[in-house]
Amino acid sequence: MDSQDLIRSARFRKEREADWQRLETLVRTAESKGLQRMAFADARDLAELYRQATTSLAIAREISLDKALLTYLEALTARAYLCVYAPQERLGGLFGRFLKRGAPEAMRRSWKFILLGFLFMTLGALAGYLLYFENNDWFYVFMPSEMASGRSPNATTESLRSSIYGHDSGTSGLGSFAAYLFSHNTRIAIFVFGLGVFACAPAILLTFYNGLILGAFFALHVDRGLGVDLAGWLSVHGVTELSAVCIACGGGLKLGSAVLFPGNRTRADALRHAGRDAVKLALVAALMLVAAALLESFARQLVQDMTSRFVIGWGVGALWLAWFAFGGRRLR
């Protein structure tokens, strides 16, 4: 750059530098406080100075000013653009919109896939139940030893009953089973969603297998006359927890169906389109698993009455269903 260019660059900077500094101050304020919390005059100046800065940047490029000035103006105008035109909604607002409309609307659009998730879980549970009564050795085939924690066909009826109604600390009996079940179901939910994209088969098989475990475990207690008691115990957190697995399966199936049946779209476009709702289903499942963990940690320990357990578990389930069915709908 010759001396003439240096003089021209210095004059260009001197004439406009005060406005750039003012714009930079306003940008910092907008980044820290948000545009909505700025004074009207400051917000107006921000928009006006942004337009002036873009004009200055265009001139600077045209007359080939020094590189440092170009870099500074490019960075400043990019930051100002985000402040003026980018969405100003904060994380809390996004989460609120997700709860009010995004999640329930995605659930309603995906109801067929979610229903399939429940179907595969139910079929697995029915198969596990029937196979146990055909030969109770099937229990050992389906049930991981860590999950059973001594709850097996060899256990006495009294020990099974005391696990259901005892105040265990969570380190033995059904307390250990509940903790392992939550960990197991969380892993299953992650896998059925993530692997569903592979032609749906892994999601279907894992959900069915989860049903096999539950069916065999339930059959053991039915065989000892404790079926209703176990159903009440499991209802407290299981209604929410198992529904989360089925919803995650529905999300995985939605991704897999986009790969198998893209329709008029390319597979990439179909997957991207299906992914918008599928991700929301995964977030709903994660939220439900957190709620199930809280129910498992507190309500299961504190509530010993069988009827109350049913009321809590299915009452919470009804609240989830009401959210999915009516959330985001406009009142007429």
Residue pairs with C-beta under 8 A, 6 or more apart in sequence:
1 9
1 66
5 64
5 65
5 66
6 66
8 63
8 65
9 65
9 66
9 69
12 56
12 59
12 60
12 63
12 65
12 69
13 69
16 52
16 56
19 49
19 52
19 53
20 53
20 56
20 72
20 73
20 76
22 45
22 49
23 46
23 49
23 50
23 52
23 53
23 76
23 80
24 76
26 38
26 42
26 45
26 46
26 49
26 80
26 83
27 46
27 76
27 79
27 80
27 83
29 38
29 42
30 38
30 43
30 46
30 83
31 79
31 83
34 88
34 90
35 43
35 46
35 83
35 84
35 88
36 88
38 46
46 80
46 83
46 84
47 84
49 80
50 77
50 80
50 81
50 83
50 84
53 73
53 76
53 77
53 80
54 77
56 73
57 70
57 73
57 74
57 77
60 69
60 70
60 73
61 70
89 97
98 280
98 283
99 327
100 327
100 328
101 327
101 328
102 280
102 328
103 280
103 283
103 284
103 323
103 324
103 327
104 323
104 324
104 325
104 326
104 327
104 328
105 327
105 328
106 276
106 277
106 280
106 281
106 284
107 114
107 247
107 280
107 281
107 284
107 324
108 324
108 325
109 277
110 250
110 251
110 254
110 277
110 278
110 281
113 249
113 250
113 251
113 253
113 254
113 257
114 246
114 247
114 249
114 250
114 281
115 250
116 249
116 250
116 253
117 192
117 203
117 207
117 245
117 246
117 247
117 248
117 249
117 250
117 253
118 243
118 246
120 204
120 207
120 208
120 211
120 249
121 207
121 208
121 210
121 211
121 214
121 242
121 245
121 246
121 249
122 211
123 208
123 211
124 207
124 208
124 209
124 210
124 211
124 212
124 214
124 215
125 211
125 212
125 214
125 215
125 218
126 211
126 215
127 208
127 211
127 212
127 215
128 138
128 142
128 211
128 212
128 213
128 214
128 215
128 216
128 217
128 218
128 219
129 215
129 216
129 218
129 219
129 222
130 215
130 219
131 138
131 142
131 212
131 215
131 216
132 138
132 139
132 215
132 216
132 219
132 220
132 223
133 219
133 223
136 153
136 220
136 223
138 216
139 148
139 152
139 153
139 216
139 217
139 219
139 220
140 152
142 209
142 212
142 213
142 215
142 216
143 152
143 213
143 216
143 217
144 180
144 184
144 213
146 180
147 177
147 180
147 181
147 184
147 213
148 177
148 217
149 172
149 173
149 176
149 177
149 180
150 159
150 172
150 173
151 160
151 163
151 173
151 174
151 177
151 217
151 220
152 220
153 220
153 223
157 224
157 225
157 226
159 173
160 220
160 221
160 224
160 226
161 224
161 226
161 229
162 173
163 173
163 174
163 175
163 177
164 174
164 226
164 229
164 230
164 233
165 229
165 304
166 173
167 301
167 304
168 174
168 175
168 176
169 175
170 176
170 178
170 179
170 301
174 233
178 237
178 296
178 300
179 296
181 238
181 241
182 237
182 241
182 289
182 292
182 293
182 296
184 210
184 213
185 210
185 241
185 242
185 244
185 245
185 289
186 289
188 206
188 207
188 210
188 245
188 248
189 244
189 245
189 248
189 249
189 285
189 286
189 289
190 248
191 202
191 203
191 206
192 202
192 203
192 206
192 207
192 245
192 248
192 249
192 252
193 203
193 248
193 249
193 251
193 252
193 255
193 278
193 281
193 282
193 285
194 252
195 202
195 203
195 206
195 252
196 202
196 203
196 249
196 251
196 252
196 253
196 254
196 255
196 256
197 252
197 255
197 256
197 259
197 271
198 256
198 259
199 256
199 259
199 260
200 252
200 253
200 256
200 257
200 260
201 256
202 252
203 249
203 252
203 253
203 256
204 249
204 253
206 249
207 245
207 246
207 249
210 242
210 245
214 242
217 230
218 227
218 230
218 231
221 227
221 229
221 230
222 230
228 306
229 306
231 310
232 306
232 307
232 309
232 310
232 313
233 300
233 306
233 309
234 313
235 309
235 310
235 312
235 313
235 314
236 295
236 296
236 299
236 300
236 303
236 309
236 312
236 313
237 292
237 293
237 295
237 296
237 299
237 300
237 313
238 292
238 313
239 313
239 314
239 316
239 317
240 288
240 289
240 291
240 292
240 295
240 313
240 316
240 317
240 320
241 288
241 289
241 292
241 296
243 288
243 317
243 320
244 284
244 285
244 286
244 288
244 289
244 292
245 285
247 281
247 284
247 285
247 288
248 281
248 282
248 285
250 281
251 277
251 278
251 279
251 281
251 282
251 285
252 278
254 274
254 277
254 278
254 281
255 271
255 274
255 275
255 278
257 274
258 267
258 270
258 271
258 273
258 274
258 275
259 267
259 270
259 271
261 270
262 269
262 270
262 271
263 270
265 273
288 320
291 316
295 312
295 313
295 316
299 312
303 309
303 312
